[in-house]
Amino acid sequence: MNITKLKQVIDSLVTNKYKIYTRPYELNIVGIRSAENKPNKFDDVFFIFYKNDRNELVFNIYPCTTDPGTFWLNFPMNPLGAAAIVKGQYIDTYKIGNHRGYTALTQAGDLKVYRDLDRDSDFDFGTARVYTSHAGDGINIHRAAPGSTENVNKWSAGCQVFKSSRDFDEFMKAAQKHKSLYGNKFTYTLLDEREDFKKKNTRLAGIGAIGLMGLLYFSFK
């Protein structure tokens, strides 16, 4: 991951007229859906960035899935089909809460979701219908297995899921800091690589965390 690609992520947020948070330790949580869209794989990424109290940009990239695993595609919980969040920015739609016995980000507002009803192992975005998922429906941001796992399987029925529990724990420490300063509200932004990153050399999925970037060329407005 280089500075050029970081700029492309921020440029995509600006192009889409999405809000960028600039106060110290105020999280920007960005998911990017991979153009490859491999069934049952953690082939997407979370971009988590914020400024610290020295006006330095802290920036990490974590492997994840933004799509449901093949189990729930074949056997959906909802009779309308398995869910996948629609690209967009969802302001104040998450909060720190309980997900299956541990602390995670839980759905606290409405989301737009695709639902795929054909019950095969591929999510058909082109034909899936769009519905509203309401607060409390449980499309959360959480981790997969303790440790790490290669396949999504049952870990996502529509949730946004970290591949690595270590990455997730690091993210939640930043989320707790955000909460202590700004309250228990978090915005989630989902970009789509097919729409937002046109060139082949801008593919972003599968890149490891890069940590503290220091003072960069970009200054948030």
C-alpha contacts under 8 A as a table, 3 or more apart, distances in Angstrom:
res1	aa1	res2	aa2	distance
1	M	5	K	6.49
1	M	6	L	7.48
1	M	204	L	7.81
1	M	207	I	6.76
1	M	210	I	7.51
2	N	5	K	5.56
2	N	6	L	6.50
3	I	6	L	4.95
3	I	7	K	6.18
4	T	7	K	5.13
4	T	8	Q	6.39
5	K	8	Q	4.88
5	K	9	V	6.46
5	K	202	T	6.48
5	K	204	L	7.85
6	L	9	V	5.27
6	L	10	I	6.53
7	K	10	I	5.16
7	K	11	D	5.87
7	K	218	F	7.62
8	Q	11	D	4.90
8	Q	12	S	6.06
8	Q	197	F	7.74
8	Q	202	T	7.96
9	V	12	S	5.18
9	V	13	L	6.53
10	I	13	L	5.09
10	I	14	V	6.32
11	D	14	V	5.02
11	D	15	T	5.97
12	S	15	T	4.98
12	S	16	N	6.11
12	S	196	D	6.17
13	L	16	N	5.28
13	L	17	K	6.18
13	L	18	Y	5.15
13	L	19	K	7.30
13	L	20	I	7.41
14	V	17	K	4.89
14	V	18	Y	5.95
14	V	19	K	7.71
15	T	18	Y	7.65
18	Y	89	Q	6.45
20	I	28	N	6.65
20	I	220	F	7.68
21	Y	26	E	6.10
21	Y	27	L	6.70
21	Y	28	N	6.08
21	Y	50	Y	7.37
22	T	26	E	6.57
22	T	50	Y	6.85
22	T	51	K	6.49
22	T	220	F	6.47
22	T	221	K	7.90
23	R	26	E	5.42
23	R	50	Y	7.81
23	R	51	K	6.72
24	P	50	Y	6.81
24	P	51	K	4.95
24	P	52	N	4.79
24	P	53	D	5.30
24	P	55	N	7.32
25	Y	50	Y	5.59
25	Y	51	K	5.75
25	Y	52	N	5.49
25	Y	53	D	7.50
25	Y	174	A	7.40
25	Y	177	K	6.73
25	Y	178	H	5.60
25	Y	181	L	7.96
26	E	50	Y	5.86
26	E	51	K	7.28
26	E	178	H	5.36
26	E	182	Y	7.46
27	L	48	I	6.82
27	L	49	F	6.10
27	L	50	Y	5.25
27	L	174	A	7.64
27	L	175	A	7.17
27	L	178	H	6.54
27	L	186	F	7.57
28	N	47	F	7.81
28	N	48	I	5.69
28	N	49	F	5.34
28	N	50	Y	6.14
28	N	187	T	7.23
28	N	188	Y	7.52
29	I	46	F	7.03
29	I	47	F	6.13
29	I	48	I	4.92
29	I	49	F	7.00
29	I	187	T	6.74
29	I	188	Y	5.32
29	I	189	T	6.26
30	V	46	F	5.58
30	V	47	F	4.91
30	V	48	I	6.26
30	V	188	Y	6.13
30	V	189	T	4.75
30	V	190	L	5.69
30	V	191	L	7.21
31	G	44	D	7.42
31	G	45	V	5.80
31	G	46	F	4.42
31	G	47	F	6.12
31	G	66	T	7.19
31	G	188	Y	7.66
31	G	189	T	6.20
31	G	190	L	4.65
31	G	191	L	6.09
32	I	44	D	5.84
32	I	45	V	5.42
32	I	46	F	6.35
32	I	47	F	7.68
32	I	66	T	7.69
32	I	190	L	5.82
32	I	191	L	4.78
32	I	192	D	5.55
32	I	193	E	6.30
32	I	204	L	7.94
32	I	205	A	7.61
33	R	37	N	7.50
33	R	43	D	7.92
33	R	44	D	5.14
33	R	45	V	7.10
33	R	65	T	7.73
33	R	66	T	6.18
33	R	190	L	7.34
33	R	191	L	6.29
33	R	192	D	4.80
33	R	193	E	5.77
34	S	37	N	5.54
34	S	43	D	6.22
34	S	44	D	5.09
34	S	45	V	7.83
34	S	192	D	6.73
34	S	193	E	5.39
34	S	194	R	7.36
34	S	203	R	7.91
34	S	204	L	7.76
34	S	205	A	6.16
35	A	192	D	7.33
35	A	193	E	5.29
35	A	194	R	5.10
36	E	43	D	7.76
37	N	43	D	7.14
38	K	41	K	5.78
38	K	43	D	6.85
39	P	69	G	7.02
39	P	70	T	6.55
39	P	121	S	6.49
39	P	122	D	5.87
39	P	123	F	7.66
40	N	68	P	7.35
40	N	69	G	4.75
40	N	70	T	5.48
40	N	151	N	5.56
40	N	152	V	4.91
40	N	153	N	6.11
41	K	65	T	7.02
41	K	69	G	7.73
41	K	150	E	6.83
41	K	151	N	5.20
41	K	152	V	5.69
42	F	63	P	6.18
42	F	64	C	4.90
42	F	65	T	4.70
42	F	150	E	7.08
42	F	151	N	6.78
42	F	152	V	6.56
42	F	163	K	6.33
43	D	63	P	6.72
43	D	64	C	6.50
43	D	65	T	6.23
43	D	205	A	5.87
43	D	206	G	6.12
44	D	63	P	5.93
44	D	64	C	5.12
44	D	65	T	5.09
44	D	66	T	6.44
44	D	205	A	5.15
44	D	206	G	6.86
45	V	61	I	6.47
45	V	62	Y	5.41
45	V	63	P	4.54
45	V	64	C	5.05
45	V	65	T	7.01
45	V	204	L	7.40
45	V	205	A	5.40
45	V	206	G	6.72
45	V	207	I	7.86
46	F	61	I	5.59
46	F	62	Y	5.11
46	F	63	P	6.46
46	F	64	C	6.45
47	F	59	F	7.27
47	F	60	N	5.97
47	F	61	I	4.80
47	F	62	Y	6.77
48	I	59	F	5.80
48	I	60	N	5.33
48	I	61	I	6.44
48	I	171	F	7.86
49	F	57	L	6.90
49	F	58	V	5.47
49	F	59	F	4.32
49	F	60	N	6.40
50	Y	57	L	5.74
50	Y	58	V	5.45
50	Y	59	F	6.75
51	K	54	R	7.66
51	K	55	N	5.46
51	K	56	E	5.30
51	K	57	L	4.49
51	K	58	V	5.92
52	N	55	N	5.41
52	N	56	E	5.48
52	N	57	L	6.47
52	N	58	V	6.88
53	D	56	E	7.33
55	N	215	L	7.22
56	E	213	M	7.42
56	E	214	G	4.98
56	E	215	L	4.79
56	E	216	L	7.56
57	L	212	L	6.72
57	L	213	M	5.86
57	L	214	G	5.60
57	L	215	L	6.11
57	L	216	L	7.02
58	V	211	G	6.32
58	V	212	L	4.56
58	V	213	M	5.79
58	V	214	G	7.03
59	F	210	I	6.72
59	F	211	G	5.45
59	F	212	L	5.84
59	F	213	M	6.38
60	N	209	A	4.84
60	N	210	I	5.40
60	N	211	G	5.13
60	N	212	L	7.65
61	I	207	I	6.73
61	I	208	G	5.94
61	I	209	A	4.48
61	I	210	I	6.66
62	Y	162	F	7.08
62	Y	163	K	7.83
62	Y	167	D	6.53
62	Y	206	G	7.84
62	Y	207	I	7.34
62	Y	208	G	6.25
62	Y	209	A	5.93
63	P	162	F	6.28
63	P	163	K	5.75
63	P	164	S	7.54
63	P	205	A	7.13
63	P	206	G	5.76
63	P	207	I	7.21
63	P	208	G	7.33
64	C	160	Q	7.15
64	C	161	V	5.39
64	C	162	F	4.36
64	C	163	K	5.01
65	T	68	P	7.55
65	T	152	V	7.50
65	T	156	S	7.92
65	T	160	Q	5.86
65	T	161	V	5.37
65	T	162	F	6.77
65	T	163	K	7.41
66	T	84	A	6.95
66	T	85	I	7.40
66	T	158	G	7.28
66	T	159	C	6.84
66	T	160	Q	4.78
66	T	161	V	6.75
67	D	83	A	7.65
67	D	84	A	5.38
67	D	85	I	7.75
67	D	123	F	7.96
67	D	156	S	7.13
67	D	157	A	7.72
67	D	158	G	5.88
67	D	159	C	7.32
67	D	160	Q	7.14
68	P	72	W	6.48
68	P	73	L	6.72
68	P	82	A	6.89
68	P	83	A	6.81
68	P	84	A	6.61
68	P	152	V	7.49
68	P	155	W	7.92
68	P	156	S	4.78
68	P	157	A	4.63
68	P	158	G	4.78
68	P	159	C	7.07
69	G	72	W	5.78
69	G	73	L	6.45
69	G	151	N	7.94
69	G	152	V	4.98
69	G	153	N	4.64
69	G	154	K	5.91
69	G	155	W	6.86
69	G	156	S	5.54
69	G	157	A	6.39
70	T	73	L	4.83
70	T	74	N	6.17
70	T	120	D	7.68
70	T	121	S	5.04
70	T	122	D	7.37
70	T	152	V	7.60
70	T	153	N	5.85
70	T	154	K	7.69
71	F	74	N	5.36
71	F	75	F	5.99
71	F	76	P	7.82
71	F	121	S	7.83
71	F	153	N	5.59
71	F	154	K	5.87
72	W	75	F	4.72
72	W	76	P	4.59
72	W	77	M	6.89
72	W	82	A	6.17
72	W	153	N	7.78
72	W	154	K	6.64
72	W	156	S	7.63
72	W	157	A	5.49
73	L	76	P	5.57
73	L	81	G	7.25
73	L	82	A	5.42
73	L	116	D	7.47
73	L	117	L	7.94
73	L	119	R	5.47
73	L	120	D	6.10
73	L	121	S	5.92
73	L	122	D	7.38
73	L	123	F	7.26
73	L	157	A	7.76
74	N	119	R	4.30
74	N	120	D	5.28
74	N	121	S	6.36
75	F	119	R	6.76
76	P	79	P	6.72
76	P	80	L	7.99
76	P	81	G	5.32
76	P	82	A	5.01
76	P	119	R	7.60
76	P	157	A	7.51
77	M	81	G	7.27
77	M	82	A	6.93
77	M	157	A	7.58
78	N	81	G	5.43
78	N	82	A	6.57
79	P	117	L	7.83
80	L	115	R	6.30
80	L	116	D	7.31
80	L	117	L	5.93
81	G	115	R	4.99
81	G	116	D	4.84
81	G	117	L	4.18
81	G	118	D	7.60
81	G	119	R	7.52
82	A	114	Y	7.95
82	A	115	R	5.25
82	A	116	D	5.47
82	A	117	L	6.81
82	A	157	A	6.34
82	A	158	G	6.69
83	A	113	V	5.87
83	A	114	Y	5.51
83	A	115	R	4.67
83	A	116	D	6.82
83	A	157	A	6.61
83	A	158	G	4.71
84	A	113	V	5.28
84	A	114	Y	5.17
84	A	115	R	6.62
84	A	158	G	5.08
84	A	159	C	7.76
85	I	111	L	6.95
85	I	112	K	5.95
85	I	113	V	4.25
85	I	114	Y	6.20
85	I	158	G	7.12
85	I	190	L	7.88
86	V	111	L	7.85
86	V	112	K	5.47
86	V	113	V	5.05
86	V	114	Y	6.19
86	V	130	V	7.85
86	V	190	L	7.49
87	K	189	T	7.55
87	K	190	L	4.95
87	K	191	L	5.48
87	K	192	D	6.34
88	G	189	T	5.76
88	G	190	L	5.33
88	G	191	L	6.68
89	Q	187	T	7.25
89	Q	188	Y	5.97
89	Q	189	T	4.17
89	Q	190	L	6.31
90	Y	93	T	5.82
90	Y	110	D	7.89
90	Y	111	L	6.85
90	Y	187	T	5.64
90	Y	188	Y	5.31
90	Y	189	T	6.08
91	I	186	F	6.98
91	I	187	T	4.35
91	I	188	Y	6.56
92	D	95	K	7.77
92	D	108	A	7.61
92	D	109	G	7.10
92	D	185	K	4.97
92	D	186	F	4.79
92	D	187	T	4.66
92	D	188	Y	7.72
93	T	107	Q	6.03
93	T	108	A	4.83
93	T	109	G	4.13
93	T	110	D	6.63
93	T	111	L	7.73
93	T	135	A	7.74
93	T	185	K	6.98
93	T	186	F	6.27
93	T	187	T	5.93
93	T	188	Y	7.18
94	Y	105	L	5.90
94	Y	106	T	5.42
94	Y	107	Q	4.78
94	Y	108	A	4.86
94	Y	109	G	6.70
94	Y	140	N	7.84
94	Y	185	K	5.86
94	Y	186	F	4.96
94	Y	187	T	6.44
94	Y	188	Y	7.40
95	K	105	L	5.27
95	K	106	T	5.43
95	K	107	Q	6.69
95	K	108	A	6.16
95	K	184	N	5.25
95	K	185	K	5.07
95	K	186	F	5.91
96	I	103	T	6.76
96	I	104	A	5.67
96	I	105	L	4.54
96	I	106	T	6.04
96	I	175	A	7.88
96	I	176	Q	8.00
96	I	184	N	6.35
96	I	185	K	7.87
97	G	103	T	5.60
97	G	104	A	5.71
97	G	105	L	5.87
97	G	106	T	5.58
98	N	101	G	6.00
98	N	102	Y	5.49
98	N	103	T	4.82
98	N	104	A	6.00
98	N	105	L	7.68
98	N	106	T	7.00
99	H	102	Y	5.43
99	H	103	T	6.03
99	H	104	A	5.86
99	H	105	L	7.73
99	H	106	T	6.93
99	H	140	N	7.59
99	H	142	H	7.37
104	A	140	N	7.60
104	A	141	I	6.37
104	A	142	H	5.35
104	A	172	M	7.16
105	L	140	N	5.87
105	L	141	I	5.04
105	L	142	H	6.49
106	T	136	G	7.81
106	T	138	G	6.57
106	T	139	I	7.07
106	T	140	N	4.53
106	T	141	I	6.32
107	Q	110	D	7.90
107	Q	135	A	5.57
107	Q	136	G	5.75
107	Q	137	D	6.93
107	Q	138	G	5.71
107	Q	139	I	5.77
107	Q	140	N	5.32
107	Q	141	I	7.99
108	A	134	H	7.96
108	A	135	A	4.55
108	A	136	G	6.08
109	G	134	H	6.06
109	G	135	A	4.22
109	G	136	G	7.57
110	D	132	T	6.56
110	D	133	S	5.51
110	D	134	H	4.38
110	D	135	A	5.36
111	L	132	T	5.77
111	L	133	S	5.06
111	L	134	H	6.49
112	K	130	V	6.63
112	K	131	Y	5.84
112	K	132	T	4.76
112	K	133	S	6.08
113	V	130	V	5.49
113	V	131	Y	5.40
113	V	132	T	6.12
113	V	133	S	6.52
114	Y	125	F	7.17
114	Y	128	A	5.59
114	Y	129	R	5.43
114	Y	130	V	4.49
114	Y	131	Y	6.32
115	R	128	A	5.38
115	R	129	R	5.61
115	R	130	V	6.40
115	R	131	Y	7.23
116	D	119	R	7.32
116	D	123	F	6.23
116	D	124	D	6.35
116	D	125	F	7.58
116	D	127	T	7.71
116	D	128	A	4.92
116	D	129	R	7.11
117	L	128	A	7.48
120	D	123	F	7.72
124	D	127	T	5.78
124	D	128	A	5.92
125	F	128	A	5.19
133	S	137	D	6.40
134	H	137	D	5.72
135	A	138	G	7.58
136	G	139	I	7.99
138	G	159	C	7.58
139	I	157	A	8.00
139	I	158	G	5.89
139	I	159	C	4.55
139	I	160	Q	7.37
140	N	159	C	4.93
140	N	160	Q	6.28
141	I	159	C	5.90
141	I	160	Q	4.75
141	I	161	V	5.73
141	I	162	F	7.78
142	H	159	C	7.43
142	H	160	Q	6.58
142	H	161	V	5.06
142	H	162	F	6.19
142	H	168	F	7.20
143	R	146	P	7.77
143	R	155	W	7.97
143	R	161	V	5.05
143	R	162	F	4.47
143	R	163	K	6.29
143	R	164	S	6.68
143	R	165	S	5.73
143	R	168	F	6.02
144	A	148	S	6.96
144	A	149	T	7.12
144	A	152	V	7.64
144	A	155	W	5.53
144	A	161	V	6.19
144	A	162	F	6.05
144	A	163	K	5.64
144	A	164	S	6.82
144	A	165	S	6.84
145	A	148	S	5.82
145	A	149	T	6.38
145	A	155	W	7.74
145	A	163	K	7.80
145	A	164	S	7.59
145	A	165	S	6.91
146	P	164	S	7.46
146	P	165	S	5.42
147	G	164	S	5.78
147	G	165	S	5.17
147	G	166	R	6.80
148	S	163	K	5.75
148	S	164	S	4.55
148	S	165	S	6.33
149	T	152	V	7.55
149	T	163	K	6.40
149	T	164	S	7.33
150	E	163	K	7.63
152	V	155	W	5.45
152	V	156	S	6.52
153	N	156	S	7.12
154	K	157	A	6.82
155	W	161	V	7.31
156	S	159	C	5.15
156	S	160	Q	7.08
156	S	161	V	6.61
162	F	165	S	6.94
162	F	167	D	7.15
162	F	168	F	6.05
163	K	167	D	7.88
164	S	167	D	5.27
164	S	168	F	6.31
165	S	168	F	4.82
165	S	169	D	6.04
166	R	169	D	5.16
166	R	170	E	6.34
167	D	170	E	5.16
167	D	171	F	6.22
168	F	171	F	4.99
168	F	172	M	6.14
169	D	172	M	5.08
169	D	173	K	6.35
170	E	173	K	5.32
170	E	174	A	6.71
171	F	174	A	5.24
171	F	175	A	6.26
172	M	175	A	4.72
172	M	176	Q	6.08
173	K	176	Q	5.19
173	K	177	K	6.44
174	A	177	K	5.12
174	A	178	H	6.30
175	A	178	H	4.99
175	A	179	K	6.16
176	Q	179	K	4.99
176	Q	180	S	6.21
177	K	180	S	5.19
177	K	181	L	6.55
178	H	181	L	5.38
178	H	182	Y	5.87
178	H	183	G	7.18
178	H	184	N	7.96
179	K	182	Y	5.29
179	K	183	G	4.45
179	K	184	N	4.94
179	K	185	K	7.22
180	S	183	G	6.08
180	S	184	N	7.96
182	Y	185	K	7.61
191	L	195	E	7.93
191	L	196	D	6.67
192	D	195	E	5.46
192	D	196	D	5.79
192	D	197	F	7.74
193	E	196	D	5.16
193	E	197	F	4.99
193	E	198	K	7.30
193	E	203	R	7.26
194	R	197	F	6.11
194	R	198	K	6.36
195	E	198	K	6.54
197	F	200	K	7.95
197	F	202	T	5.96
197	F	203	R	7.04
198	K	202	T	7.27
199	K	202	T	5.56
199	K	203	R	7.63
200	K	203	R	6.00
204	L	207	I	6.52
210	I	213	M	7.48
213	M	216	L	6.94
216	L	219	S	7.51
